Amino acid sequence: MTDLLKLRSLDREAIEQILALSEDQAVGRPLEGKGVAMLFEKPSARTRNSMEMAVVQLGGHPVYIQKEEVGLGTRETAEDVARTLACYHDLIAARVASHSHLDLMAAAVDKPVLNMLSESDHPLQALADLLTIRQLLGRIEGATVAYLGDANNVARSLAEGCALLGAEFRIASPHAYSFPPDEFASLGGTVRTVADPSEAVDGADFVYTDVWISMGEDSEADAKRAAMAPFQVDAALMARANKAWFLHCLPAKRGEEVTGEVMDGARSAIWRQAENRMHTARGAMAWMLGVRR
């Protein structure tokens, strides 16, 4: 059994295994009669629904836990929360405000721990993105993904996945919201930071964006919107790419980071991408429980 906290902790073979399991509708029922604890410090429509259905498809019973029920790091230490949940469940999944809590939970128990989102990483989203890329392009290696906007947890995990699987990842961000220059140096691959959105999307196979204002950033919302405005994905920007597909992890603020015309356009793959959250959650959990293809 294996934890999945960051995508960069995996190698290429492991990611390929997860993607293969994600596409296998007959992956089996390794969670038959077992529970999966799903702790949400932050709410999410896609993560909750995709995870619950994935657990059911694997034969298990998902238990939704709100932050008030455990008080992670306040009412109880992260380690004690994990030890309690491990008494009842065979896998612990958590969507947390602090990635350090995931590390503490994983170190405290011998049950696998899955990151459903932290402030630094979103591996489940990246796996769904990679599966979508492969389905639409027929491959991941050699693909070019252009990401516009904040260098956030979604961008980090997707950049790691692209680097590990041989795709080029370009990100165009305002300087104040960009990755450090050496962020991905240890992974190899091609991860480029550019200042011009047009340069980022030129010849890209996929154009990706995310909301500009994440949960907990309300105090800097106005300044961030002003900085991000030149990075909006609209029809004119999409036209610069090579018949690119549009991706977005959702939820989207129509008219901010992307126009409704692009979201609803013929080259938008956002609903396939959303469905793949369920398939890759199933594949990731099966892999964590030792299933291989």
SULVENGI-V399596 format. One record per pair of residues at least 24 apart in sequence whose C-alpha atoms are under 10 Angstrom apart, sorted by sequence separation. I is the first residue (numbers start at 0). J is the second residue. D is the distance in Angstrom with one decimal. If there is no record, write none. Layout:
# SULVENGI-V399596
I & J & D
I & J & D
This chain:
# SULVENGI-V399596
30 & 54 & 7.4
31 & 55 & 8.8
33 & 57 & 9.6
34 & 58 & 9.3
35 & 59 & 6.9
36 & 60 & 8.7
37 & 61 & 6.8
38 & 62 & 8.3
39 & 63 & 7.5
40 & 64 & 8.6
41 & 65 & 8.5
42 & 66 & 9.4
71 & 95 & 8.9
76 & 100 & 8.7
77 & 101 & 7.8
78 & 102 & 9.2
79 & 103 & 9.5
80 & 104 & 7.6
81 & 105 & 7.8
84 & 108 & 9.4
85 & 109 & 8.1
86 & 110 & 9.6
91 & 115 & 10.0
92 & 116 & 9.4
93 & 117 & 8.5
94 & 118 & 9.3
140 & 164 & 5.8
141 & 165 & 6.0
142 & 166 & 4.8
143 & 167 & 4.7
144 & 168 & 4.9
145 & 169 & 4.8
146 & 170 & 4.6
147 & 171 & 5.0
148 & 172 & 4.9
149 & 173 & 7.6
150 & 174 & 9.8
154 & 178 & 9.4
158 & 182 & 9.9
159 & 183 & 7.2
162 & 186 & 6.4
163 & 187 & 7.4
164 & 188 & 8.0
165 & 189 & 7.7
166 & 190 & 8.8
167 & 191 & 7.9
168 & 192 & 8.6
169 & 193 & 7.1
170 & 194 & 8.3
171 & 195 & 6.2
172 & 196 & 8.0
208 & 232 & 7.5
231 & 255 & 6.6
232 & 256 & 6.1
233 & 257 & 6.0
234 & 258 & 7.8
237 & 261 & 8.0
242 & 266 & 7.7
243 & 267 & 8.9
244 & 268 & 6.4
245 & 269 & 7.1
246 & 270 & 9.0
248 & 272 & 7.5
249 & 273 & 7.9
29 & 54 & 9.6
30 & 55 & 8.4
31 & 56 & 9.4
32 & 57 & 9.7
33 & 58 & 7.6
34 & 59 & 5.6
35 & 60 & 6.1
36 & 61 & 6.2
37 & 62 & 5.8
38 & 63 & 6.3
39 & 64 & 6.1
40 & 65 & 6.4
41 & 66 & 7.8
71 & 96 & 9.8
72 & 97 & 9.9
77 & 102 & 9.0
78 & 103 & 5.7
79 & 104 & 8.0
81 & 106 & 9.3
82 & 107 & 6.7
83 & 108 & 9.5
85 & 110 & 6.4
128 & 153 & 9.9
139 & 164 & 6.6
140 & 165 & 4.4
141 & 166 & 4.9
142 & 167 & 6.1
143 & 168 & 6.0
144 & 169 & 6.2
145 & 170 & 5.8
146 & 171 & 6.4
147 & 172 & 6.2
148 & 173 & 7.4
149 & 174 & 9.6
150 & 175 & 9.5
151 & 176 & 8.2
158 & 183 & 8.0
161 & 186 & 9.9
162 & 187 & 6.3
163 & 188 & 6.6
170 & 195 & 9.4
171 & 196 & 5.5
207 & 232 & 8.5
230 & 255 & 9.4
231 & 256 & 4.5
232 & 257 & 4.6
233 & 258 & 5.5
234 & 259 & 9.6
236 & 261 & 9.8
244 & 269 & 9.2
246 & 271 & 9.4
247 & 272 & 7.9
248 & 273 & 7.2
28 & 54 & 9.1
30 & 56 & 8.8
31 & 57 & 6.8
32 & 58 & 6.6
33 & 59 & 5.0
34 & 60 & 4.7
35 & 61 & 4.9
36 & 62 & 5.1
37 & 63 & 5.0
38 & 64 & 4.7
39 & 65 & 5.3
40 & 66 & 4.6
62 & 88 & 9.1
71 & 97 & 9.9
77 & 103 & 6.2
78 & 104 & 4.9
81 & 107 & 6.8
82 & 108 & 6.0
84 & 110 & 9.5
85 & 111 & 9.3
138 & 164 & 9.8
139 & 165 & 6.9
140 & 166 & 4.8
141 & 167 & 6.7
142 & 168 & 8.5
143 & 169 & 7.6
144 & 170 & 8.4
145 & 171 & 7.7
146 & 172 & 8.5
147 & 173 & 9.4
149 & 175 & 9.0
150 & 176 & 5.8
151 & 177 & 8.4
160 & 186 & 9.6
162 & 188 & 4.3
163 & 189 & 9.4
170 & 196 & 8.3
171 & 197 & 8.9
206 & 232 & 8.2
230 & 256 & 7.1
231 & 257 & 5.4
232 & 258 & 6.6
233 & 259 & 8.5
234 & 260 & 7.0
235 & 261 & 9.7
246 & 272 & 7.3
247 & 273 & 8.8
28 & 55 & 8.8
29 & 56 & 9.6
30 & 57 & 5.4
31 & 58 & 4.2
32 & 59 & 5.7
33 & 60 & 6.1
34 & 61 & 5.9
35 & 62 & 6.1
36 & 63 & 6.6
37 & 64 & 5.8
38 & 65 & 6.1
39 & 66 & 5.8
40 & 67 & 8.2
61 & 88 & 9.3
76 & 103 & 8.9
77 & 104 & 5.7
78 & 105 & 8.1
80 & 107 & 9.5
81 & 108 & 6.6
82 & 109 & 9.1
85 & 112 & 9.9
94 & 121 & 9.3
125 & 152 & 9.7
138 & 165 & 10.0
139 & 166 & 5.9
140 & 167 & 8.2
149 & 176 & 5.4
150 & 177 & 5.0
151 & 178 & 8.4
155 & 182 & 8.9
159 & 186 & 7.3
161 & 188 & 7.6
162 & 189 & 6.0
169 & 196 & 9.7
171 & 198 & 8.4
172 & 199 & 9.9
228 & 255 & 7.5
229 & 256 & 9.3
230 & 257 & 8.9
231 & 258 & 7.7
232 & 259 & 9.8
233 & 260 & 7.4
234 & 261 & 6.0
246 & 273 & 9.7
28 & 56 & 7.1
29 & 57 & 5.9
30 & 58 & 4.9
31 & 59 & 5.1
32 & 60 & 7.1
33 & 61 & 8.8
34 & 62 & 7.1
35 & 63 & 8.7
36 & 64 & 7.2
37 & 65 & 8.5
38 & 66 & 6.9
39 & 67 & 9.4
40 & 68 & 9.9
60 & 88 & 9.1
66 & 94 & 9.6
72 & 100 & 7.6
76 & 104 & 9.1
77 & 105 & 9.5
78 & 106 & 7.8
79 & 107 & 7.9
81 & 109 & 9.8
82 & 110 & 9.3
124 & 152 & 9.6
125 & 153 & 6.8
128 & 156 & 10.0
129 & 157 & 7.7
138 & 166 & 9.3
139 & 167 & 9.4
148 & 176 & 7.9
149 & 177 & 6.6
150 & 178 & 5.7
155 & 183 & 8.9
158 & 186 & 9.9
159 & 187 & 9.5
160 & 188 & 9.7
161 & 189 & 8.1
162 & 190 & 6.8
170 & 198 & 9.8
171 & 199 & 6.1
227 & 255 & 8.9
228 & 256 & 7.5
232 & 260 & 9.9
233 & 261 & 6.1
234 & 262 & 9.8
248 & 276 & 9.5
27 & 56 & 8.4
28 & 57 & 4.2
29 & 58 & 6.8
30 & 59 & 4.5
31 & 60 & 8.3
39 & 68 & 9.9
40 & 69 & 9.5
59 & 88 & 9.8
61 & 90 & 9.7
62 & 91 & 9.9
63 & 92 & 9.9
64 & 93 & 9.2
66 & 95 & 9.0
71 & 100 & 7.9
78 & 107 & 5.4
79 & 108 & 9.4
81 & 110 & 9.0
124 & 153 & 6.9
125 & 154 & 8.3
128 & 157 & 7.4
148 & 177 & 8.4
149 & 178 & 8.9
150 & 179 & 9.5
159 & 188 & 8.9
161 & 190 & 8.2
169 & 198 & 9.1
170 & 199 & 6.6
171 & 200 & 9.0
227 & 256 & 7.8
232 & 261 & 7.5
233 & 262 & 9.1
237 & 266 & 9.4
26 & 56 & 9.1
27 & 57 & 6.4
28 & 58 & 4.8
29 & 59 & 7.9
30 & 60 & 7.9
38 & 68 & 9.2
40 & 70 & 8.9
59 & 89 & 9.3
61 & 91 & 10.0
77 & 107 & 8.7
78 & 108 & 8.0
121 & 151 & 9.2
122 & 152 & 8.7
123 & 153 & 9.3
124 & 154 & 9.7
125 & 155 & 8.8
126 & 156 & 8.6
127 & 157 & 9.6
158 & 188 & 9.4
159 & 189 & 9.9
169 & 199 & 5.8
170 & 200 & 9.1
206 & 236 & 9.3
232 & 262 & 9.4
234 & 264 & 9.1
25 & 56 & 9.6
26 & 57 & 7.8
27 & 58 & 8.1
28 & 59 & 7.7
38 & 69 & 8.7
40 & 71 & 8.2
59 & 90 & 9.9
61 & 92 & 9.9
81 & 112 & 9.0
119 & 150 & 9.9
120 & 151 & 8.0
121 & 152 & 5.6
122 & 153 & 7.8
125 & 156 & 5.7
126 & 157 & 7.8
129 & 160 & 7.3
158 & 189 & 8.9
159 & 190 & 8.6
168 & 199 & 9.1
169 & 200 & 8.1
206 & 237 & 7.5
224 & 255 & 8.1
24 & 56 & 9.1
25 & 57 & 9.6
119 & 151 & 6.9
120 & 152 & 4.3
121 & 153 & 5.4
124 & 156 & 7.9
125 & 157 & 4.7
128 & 160 & 9.2
129 & 161 & 7.8
158 & 190 & 6.7
200 & 232 & 9.9
205 & 237 & 9.4
224 & 256 & 9.0
38 & 71 & 9.5
118 & 151 & 7.9
119 & 152 & 4.6
120 & 153 & 6.5
121 & 154 & 8.5
122 & 155 & 9.0
123 & 156 & 8.7
124 & 157 & 7.9
125 & 158 & 8.4
128 & 161 & 9.9
158 & 191 & 9.5
196 & 229 & 7.8
197 & 230 & 9.1
118 & 152 & 6.1
119 & 153 & 8.2
120 & 154 & 8.5
121 & 155 & 7.9
122 & 156 & 5.6
123 & 157 & 9.7
125 & 159 & 8.6
126 & 160 & 7.7
169 & 203 & 9.0
195 & 229 & 9.0
196 & 230 & 6.1
203 & 237 & 9.4
206 & 240 & 8.0
117 & 152 & 7.3
118 & 153 & 9.4
119 & 154 & 9.6
120 & 155 & 6.5
121 & 156 & 5.8
122 & 157 & 7.7
125 & 160 & 6.8
129 & 164 & 9.1
168 & 203 & 9.4
195 & 230 & 8.4
196 & 231 & 8.7
201 & 236 & 8.9
202 & 237 & 10.0
205 & 240 & 8.2
54 & 90 & 10.0
116 & 152 & 8.1
117 & 153 & 9.7
119 & 155 & 7.5
120 & 156 & 5.8
121 & 157 & 8.3
125 & 161 & 9.1
167 & 203 & 9.2
170 & 206 & 9.9
194 & 230 & 9.7
196 & 232 & 8.9
200 & 236 & 7.4
201 & 237 & 9.0
202 & 238 & 9.8
203 & 239 & 8.7
204 & 240 & 7.1
205 & 241 & 8.7
206 & 242 & 9.9
207 & 243 & 9.8
116 & 153 & 8.9
119 & 156 & 8.5
120 & 157 & 9.3
122 & 159 & 9.3
129 & 166 & 9.8
167 & 204 & 10.0
168 & 205 & 9.8
169 & 206 & 9.6
170 & 207 & 9.3
199 & 236 & 9.9
200 & 237 & 7.5
201 & 238 & 9.0
202 & 239 & 7.2
203 & 240 & 5.3
204 & 241 & 6.3
205 & 242 & 8.5
206 & 243 & 6.4
207 & 244 & 8.5
208 & 245 & 8.4
209 & 246 & 8.8
210 & 247 & 8.7
122 & 160 & 8.6
170 & 208 & 9.7
197 & 235 & 9.6
200 & 238 & 9.1
201 & 239 & 5.6
202 & 240 & 4.7
203 & 241 & 5.8
204 & 242 & 7.0
205 & 243 & 4.9
206 & 244 & 6.3
207 & 245 & 5.9
208 & 246 & 6.8
209 & 247 & 5.8
210 & 248 & 8.7
197 & 236 & 6.6
200 & 239 & 6.6
201 & 240 & 4.8
202 & 241 & 4.6
203 & 242 & 8.1
204 & 243 & 4.5
205 & 244 & 4.8
206 & 245 & 5.0
207 & 246 & 4.6
208 & 247 & 5.4
209 & 248 & 6.3
210 & 249 & 7.7
196 & 236 & 7.9
197 & 237 & 9.1
199 & 239 & 9.7
200 & 240 & 5.2
201 & 241 & 7.1
202 & 242 & 8.2
203 & 243 & 6.1
204 & 244 & 6.3
205 & 245 & 5.8
206 & 246 & 6.1
207 & 247 & 5.6
208 & 248 & 7.7
209 & 249 & 7.0
210 & 250 & 7.4
211 & 251 & 9.2
212 & 252 & 9.4
197 & 238 & 9.9
198 & 239 & 8.9
199 & 240 & 8.9
200 & 241 & 8.4
202 & 243 & 7.9
203 & 244 & 8.8
204 & 245 & 8.9
205 & 246 & 6.9
206 & 247 & 8.6
207 & 248 & 8.4
208 & 249 & 9.2
209 & 250 & 8.1
210 & 251 & 5.9
211 & 252 & 8.5
50 & 92 & 9.1
150 & 192 & 9.9
197 & 239 & 7.0
198 & 240 & 9.4
201 & 243 & 9.6
209 & 251 & 6.9
210 & 252 & 6.4
197 & 240 & 8.5
200 & 243 & 8.5
208 & 251 & 9.1
209 & 252 & 8.8
210 & 253 & 9.3
212 & 255 & 10.0
211 & 255 & 7.8
212 & 256 & 9.7
36 & 81 & 9.5
210 & 255 & 7.9
211 & 256 & 6.5
38 & 84 & 9.8
143 & 189 & 9.6
144 & 190 & 9.7
145 & 191 & 9.5
146 & 192 & 9.6
147 & 193 & 9.8
209 & 255 & 9.9
210 & 256 & 6.1
37 & 84 & 9.7
47 & 94 & 9.7
145 & 192 & 9.9
147 & 194 & 9.9
176 & 223 & 8.8
209 & 256 & 6.8
210 & 257 & 8.7
36 & 84 & 6.7
46 & 94 & 8.8
147 & 195 & 9.5
148 & 196 & 9.1
175 & 223 & 9.3
208 & 256 & 6.9
209 & 257 & 8.5
35 & 84 & 9.0
36 & 85 & 8.6
147 & 196 & 6.7
208 & 257 & 7.6
34 & 84 & 9.7
35 & 85 & 9.4
146 & 196 & 8.8
147 & 197 & 9.9
173 & 223 & 9.3
176 & 226 & 8.9
207 & 257 & 9.6
34 & 85 & 9.7
36 & 87 & 8.4
37 & 88 & 9.9
43 & 94 & 8.9
145 & 196 & 8.7
175 & 226 & 8.6
176 & 227 & 9.0
35 & 87 & 8.5
36 & 88 & 6.1
41 & 93 & 9.3
42 & 94 & 8.1
145 & 197 & 9.8
147 & 199 & 7.9
174 & 226 & 9.1
34 & 87 & 6.9
35 & 88 & 5.3
36 & 89 & 8.1
37 & 90 & 8.8
38 & 91 & 7.8
39 & 92 & 8.6
40 & 93 & 7.7
41 & 94 & 6.1
42 & 95 & 9.7
145 & 198 & 9.3
146 & 199 & 7.5
147 & 200 & 8.7
154 & 207 & 9.1
173 & 226 & 6.3
33 & 87 & 8.5
34 & 88 & 4.5
35 & 89 & 6.1
36 & 90 & 6.5
37 & 91 & 6.4
38 & 92 & 6.2
39 & 93 & 5.9
40 & 94 & 5.8
41 & 95 & 6.4
145 & 199 & 5.6
146 & 200 & 8.1
154 & 208 & 8.7
172 & 226 & 9.0
173 & 227 & 6.7
33 & 88 & 6.5
34 & 89 & 5.9
35 & 90 & 5.0
36 & 91 & 4.9
37 & 92 & 4.9
38 & 93 & 4.6
39 & 94 & 4.9
40 & 95 & 5.1
41 & 96 & 7.1
144 & 199 & 8.7
145 & 200 & 5.4
153 & 208 & 9.4
154 & 209 & 8.6
172 & 227 & 7.6
173 & 228 & 9.6
33 & 89 & 6.3
34 & 90 & 7.1
35 & 91 & 5.8
36 & 92 & 6.0
37 & 93 & 5.7
38 & 94 & 6.2
39 & 95 & 6.6
40 & 96 & 6.6
143 & 199 & 9.6
144 & 200 & 8.0
145 & 201 & 8.6
153 & 209 & 8.0
173 & 229 & 8.9
32 & 89 & 9.9
33 & 90 & 8.7
34 & 91 & 8.9
35 & 92 & 7.2
36 & 93 & 8.0
37 & 94 & 7.9
38 & 95 & 8.0
39 & 96 & 9.4
40 & 97 & 9.5
143 & 200 & 8.9
145 & 202 & 9.3
146 & 203 & 9.8
172 & 229 & 9.5
173 & 230 & 8.4
30 & 88 & 9.9
143 & 201 & 9.7
144 & 202 & 9.6
145 & 203 & 6.2
151 & 209 & 8.9
172 & 230 & 7.4
30 & 89 & 7.8
143 & 202 & 7.9
144 & 203 & 5.9
145 & 204 & 7.9
146 & 205 & 8.3
147 & 206 & 7.6
148 & 207 & 8.8
149 & 208 & 8.4
150 & 209 & 9.7
171 & 230 & 7.6
30 & 90 & 9.0
143 & 203 & 5.0
144 & 204 & 6.1
145 & 205 & 6.1
146 & 206 & 5.9
147 & 207 & 6.3
148 & 208 & 6.2
149 & 209 & 7.6
151 & 211 & 9.6
142 & 203 & 7.8
143 & 204 & 5.3
144 & 205 & 4.8
145 & 206 & 4.8
146 & 207 & 4.6
147 & 208 & 5.2
148 & 209 & 6.9
149 & 210 & 8.2
205 & 266 & 9.6
206 & 267 & 9.6
142 & 204 & 6.3
143 & 205 & 6.5
144 & 206 & 6.1
145 & 207 & 6.0
146 & 208 & 5.6
147 & 209 & 7.8
148 & 210 & 8.1
149 & 211 & 6.5
151 & 213 & 9.1
205 & 267 & 9.7
207 & 269 & 9.8
141 & 204 & 9.7
142 & 205 & 8.1
143 & 206 & 8.8
144 & 207 & 7.3
145 & 208 & 8.5
146 & 209 & 8.6
148 & 211 & 6.9
149 & 212 & 8.9
205 & 268 & 9.7
147 & 211 & 9.9
149 & 213 & 9.6
50 & 115 & 8.8
47 & 115 & 9.1
136 & 204 & 8.1
46 & 115 & 7.1
135 & 204 & 9.7
136 & 205 & 9.5
46 & 116 & 8.8
135 & 205 & 9.8
43 & 115 & 9.8
132 & 204 & 8.9
43 & 116 & 9.8
50 & 123 & 9.8
132 & 205 & 7.9
41 & 115 & 9.9
149 & 223 & 9.3
41 & 116 & 8.6
36 & 112 & 9.6
37 & 113 & 9.3
39 & 115 & 8.5
40 & 116 & 9.7
41 & 117 & 9.2
38 & 115 & 8.9
39 & 116 & 9.3
40 & 117 & 9.6
46 & 123 & 8.7
149 & 226 & 10.0
37 & 115 & 8.7
46 & 124 & 8.9
148 & 226 & 9.5
149 & 227 & 7.9
45 & 124 & 9.9
128 & 207 & 9.7
148 & 227 & 6.5
147 & 227 & 9.0
148 & 228 & 9.2
148 & 229 & 9.3
149 & 230 & 9.5
147 & 229 & 9.7
148 & 230 & 6.1
147 & 230 & 6.0
148 & 231 & 8.0
146 & 230 & 9.7
147 & 231 & 7.6
148 & 232 & 9.5
147 & 232 & 7.7
146 & 232 & 9.9
2 & 90 & 9.3
4 & 92 & 9.7
0 & 89 & 9.9
1 & 90 & 10.0
2 & 91 & 9.4
3 & 92 & 9.4
4 & 93 & 9.8
0 & 90 & 9.4
2 & 92 & 9.8
5 & 98 & 9.7
4 & 98 & 8.5
153 & 247 & 10.0
118 & 213 & 9.8
145 & 240 & 9.3
153 & 248 & 8.0
118 & 214 & 9.8
4 & 101 & 7.2
3 & 101 & 9.8
4 & 102 & 7.8
145 & 243 & 9.5
2 & 101 & 9.8
144 & 243 & 9.1
2 & 102 & 9.7
143 & 243 & 9.5
144 & 244 & 9.6
145 & 245 & 9.7
146 & 246 & 9.2
4 & 105 & 8.8
144 & 245 & 9.9
145 & 246 & 9.8
146 & 247 & 9.7
3 & 105 & 9.4
144 & 246 & 9.6
2 & 105 & 7.0
1 & 105 & 9.7
2 & 106 & 9.8
21 & 126 & 9.3
21 & 127 & 9.1
2 & 109 & 9.4
4 & 111 & 9.9
1 & 109 & 9.1
2 & 110 & 8.1
3 & 111 & 7.7
4 & 112 & 7.3
5 & 113 & 9.1
6 & 114 & 9.8
18 & 126 & 7.4
22 & 130 & 8.5
136 & 244 & 9.4
148 & 256 & 7.8
0 & 109 & 8.3
1 & 110 & 8.2
2 & 111 & 4.7
3 & 112 & 6.4
4 & 113 & 5.8
5 & 114 & 7.5
17 & 126 & 8.2
18 & 127 & 8.6
21 & 130 & 8.2
135 & 244 & 8.4
147 & 256 & 8.6
0 & 110 & 7.2
1 & 111 & 5.4
2 & 112 & 4.8
3 & 113 & 4.9
4 & 114 & 4.8
0 & 111 & 5.9
1 & 112 & 7.6
2 & 113 & 6.0
3 & 114 & 6.2
4 & 115 & 8.4
5 & 116 & 9.6
15 & 126 & 9.9
18 & 129 & 8.1
19 & 130 & 9.1
0 & 112 & 9.4
1 & 113 & 9.0
2 & 114 & 8.5
3 & 115 & 9.3
4 & 116 & 8.8
5 & 117 & 9.6
14 & 126 & 7.9
18 & 130 & 6.3
22 & 134 & 9.9
132 & 244 & 8.9
4 & 117 & 8.9
7 & 120 & 9.7
17 & 130 & 9.5
5 & 119 & 8.9
6 & 120 & 8.0
15 & 129 & 9.9
132 & 246 & 9.3
5 & 120 & 6.2
6 & 121 & 8.1
7 & 122 & 8.9
14 & 129 & 9.4
15 & 130 & 9.6
18 & 133 & 9.3
131 & 246 & 9.0
4 & 120 & 7.8
5 & 121 & 7.4
6 & 122 & 5.3
4 & 121 & 8.4
5 & 122 & 5.9
6 & 123 & 8.6
4 & 122 & 7.2
5 & 123 & 9.3
96 & 214 & 9.8
128 & 246 & 8.0
3 & 122 & 7.8
4 & 123 & 9.4
6 & 125 & 8.0
96 & 215 & 9.6
128 & 247 & 8.9
3 & 123 & 9.1
6 & 126 & 8.5
128 & 248 & 8.2
127 & 248 & 9.1
125 & 248 & 9.0
124 & 248 & 7.0
135 & 268 & 8.7
132 & 268 & 9.5
135 & 271 & 9.7
131 & 268 & 8.0
134 & 271 & 9.6
131 & 269 & 9.2
131 & 271 & 7.0
132 & 272 & 8.9
128 & 269 & 9.6
130 & 271 & 9.8
131 & 272 & 5.7
130 & 272 & 8.2
131 & 273 & 9.3
128 & 271 & 9.5
129 & 272 & 9.2
131 & 274 & 9.5
127 & 271 & 9.2
128 & 272 & 6.3
131 & 275 & 7.0
127 & 272 & 6.2
128 & 273 & 8.9
130 & 275 & 7.1
131 & 276 & 9.6
14 & 160 & 8.1
126 & 272 & 9.9
127 & 273 & 7.6
129 & 275 & 9.5
130 & 276 & 9.3
127 & 274 & 8.3
128 & 275 & 7.8
7 & 155 & 9.5
124 & 272 & 8.9
127 & 275 & 5.1
128 & 276 & 8.3
130 & 278 & 9.0
6 & 155 & 9.1
7 & 156 & 7.6
11 & 160 & 8.5
14 & 163 & 8.6
15 & 164 & 8.5
124 & 273 & 8.9
126 & 275 & 8.5
127 & 276 & 5.1
130 & 279 & 7.7
5 & 155 & 9.7
6 & 156 & 6.0
7 & 157 & 9.8
9 & 159 & 9.7
10 & 160 & 9.3
11 & 161 & 10.0
14 & 164 & 8.3
126 & 276 & 7.8
127 & 277 & 8.2
129 & 279 & 9.5
5 & 156 & 7.3
6 & 157 & 8.4
7 & 158 & 9.5
8 & 159 & 9.5
9 & 160 & 9.2
11 & 162 & 9.4
12 & 163 & 9.5
124 & 275 & 8.9
125 & 276 & 9.1
127 & 278 & 7.7
128 & 279 & 9.3
6 & 158 & 9.5
7 & 159 & 5.8
11 & 163 & 5.7
12 & 164 & 9.1
123 & 275 & 9.8
124 & 276 & 6.6
126 & 278 & 9.5
127 & 279 & 5.6
6 & 159 & 6.5
7 & 160 & 7.3
10 & 163 & 6.9
11 & 164 & 6.0
123 & 276 & 7.0
126 & 279 & 6.2
127 & 280 & 8.2
5 & 159 & 9.1
6 & 160 & 6.6
9 & 163 & 8.7
10 & 164 & 8.9
11 & 165 & 9.2
123 & 277 & 9.4
125 & 279 & 9.4
126 & 280 & 8.4
7 & 162 & 9.2
124 & 279 & 8.5
7 & 163 & 7.9
123 & 279 & 7.0
124 & 280 & 9.0
126 & 282 & 9.4
6 & 163 & 9.2
123 & 280 & 6.5
126 & 283 & 8.5
122 & 280 & 9.9
123 & 283 & 7.9
122 & 283 & 9.6
115 & 280 & 9.3
113 & 280 & 9.7
113 & 283 & 8.7
113 & 284 & 8.0
42 & 214 & 9.7
112 & 284 & 9.6
41 & 214 & 8.4
111 & 284 & 8.9
113 & 287 & 8.5
112 & 287 & 8.6
7 & 183 & 9.3
10 & 186 & 9.7
111 & 287 & 6.7
110 & 287 & 9.7
111 & 288 & 7.6
7 & 185 & 9.7
110 & 288 & 9.3
7 & 186 & 7.7
92 & 284 & 9.6
90 & 284 & 8.2
90 & 287 & 8.8
90 & 288 & 8.4
89 & 288 & 8.9
45 & 248 & 9.3
45 & 249 & 8.3
44 & 249 & 9.6
45 & 250 & 8.7
44 & 250 & 8.8
43 & 250 & 9.2
56 & 277 & 9.7
56 & 278 & 9.6
53 & 276 & 9.1
54 & 277 & 9.3
49 & 273 & 8.6
53 & 277 & 5.7
57 & 281 & 7.0
49 & 274 & 7.7
52 & 277 & 6.8
53 & 278 & 6.9
56 & 281 & 7.4
57 & 282 & 9.4
49 & 275 & 8.5
50 & 276 & 8.0
51 & 277 & 8.5
52 & 278 & 9.2
53 & 279 & 8.5
54 & 280 & 8.3
55 & 281 & 9.2
46 & 273 & 9.5
49 & 276 & 5.9
50 & 277 & 6.2
53 & 280 & 6.1
54 & 281 & 6.8
57 & 284 & 8.6
45 & 273 & 7.2
48 & 276 & 9.2
49 & 277 & 4.1
50 & 278 & 9.1
52 & 280 & 9.1
53 & 281 & 4.7
57 & 285 & 7.6
45 & 274 & 8.8
48 & 277 & 7.8
49 & 278 & 7.9
50 & 279 & 9.3
51 & 280 & 9.3
52 & 281 & 8.4
53 & 282 & 8.5
46 & 276 & 7.5
47 & 277 & 9.6
49 & 279 & 9.0
50 & 280 & 6.0
51 & 281 & 9.6
53 & 283 & 9.7
54 & 284 & 8.1
45 & 276 & 7.5
46 & 277 & 8.3
49 & 280 & 7.0
50 & 281 & 7.6
53 & 284 & 8.4
54 & 285 & 9.5
45 & 277 & 8.5
49 & 281 & 8.6
53 & 285 & 9.6
46 & 280 & 9.0
50 & 284 & 9.5
35 & 284 & 9.9
22 & 275 & 9.2
21 & 275 & 8.3
24 & 278 & 8.7
30 & 284 & 9.2
21 & 276 & 9.5
23 & 278 & 8.7
26 & 281 & 8.7
29 & 284 & 9.1
30 & 285 & 8.5
21 & 277 & 8.6
22 & 278 & 6.9
26 & 282 & 8.0
29 & 285 & 6.9
21 & 278 & 4.9
22 & 279 & 8.0
24 & 281 & 9.5
28 & 285 & 8.5
29 & 286 & 9.9
20 & 278 & 8.5
21 & 279 & 4.8
23 & 281 & 9.5
24 & 282 & 9.7
27 & 285 & 8.5
30 & 288 & 8.5
20 & 279 & 7.9
21 & 280 & 7.5
22 & 281 & 9.3
23 & 282 & 8.1
26 & 285 & 7.6
29 & 288 & 7.2
18 & 278 & 8.8
19 & 279 & 9.2
20 & 280 & 9.8
21 & 281 & 6.1
22 & 282 & 7.7
26 & 286 & 9.9
29 & 289 & 8.8
17 & 278 & 9.8
18 & 279 & 6.7
20 & 281 & 7.7
21 & 282 & 4.0
29 & 290 & 7.9
17 & 279 & 7.2
18 & 280 & 9.9
20 & 282 & 4.6
21 & 283 & 7.4
28 & 290 & 9.9
17 & 280 & 9.1
18 & 281 & 9.8
19 & 282 & 7.5
20 & 283 & 7.7
21 & 284 & 9.6
27 & 290 & 8.7
17 & 281 & 8.8
18 & 282 & 6.6
19 & 283 & 9.9
20 & 284 & 9.5
21 & 285 & 8.7
26 & 290 & 8.0
17 & 282 & 5.1
18 & 283 & 8.1
20 & 285 & 7.3
21 & 286 & 9.4
26 & 291 & 9.1
16 & 282 & 8.3
17 & 283 & 5.4
20 & 286 & 7.4
26 & 292 & 8.9
16 & 283 & 8.8
17 & 284 & 8.6
19 & 286 & 9.9
14 & 282 & 9.9
17 & 285 & 8.0
18 & 286 & 9.6
14 & 283 & 8.8
16 & 285 & 9.9
17 & 286 & 6.0
23 & 292 & 9.2
13 & 283 & 9.7
16 & 286 & 7.3
17 & 287 & 9.0
20 & 290 & 8.2
20 & 291 & 7.5
14 & 286 & 9.5
19 & 291 & 8.8
20 & 292 & 6.8
13 & 286 & 8.3
17 & 290 & 9.3
19 & 292 & 7.0
16 & 290 & 9.1
17 & 291 & 8.4
18 & 292 & 10.0
16 & 291 & 6.7
17 & 292 & 8.8
16 & 292 & 6.5
15 & 292 & 9.6
13 & 291 & 9.4
3 & 283 & 8.1
2 & 283 & 9.9
3 & 284 & 8.9
2 & 284 & 9.4
1 & 284 & 9.3
3 & 286 & 9.6
0 & 284 & 9.7
2 & 286 & 9.8
3 & 287 & 7.3
0 & 285 & 9.6
1 & 286 & 7.9
2 & 287 & 6.5
0 & 286 & 8.1
1 & 287 & 4.8
2 & 288 & 9.3
0 & 287 & 5.3
1 & 288 & 6.9
0 & 288 & 4.9
1 & 289 & 7.7
0 & 289 & 5.7
0 & 290 & 9.3
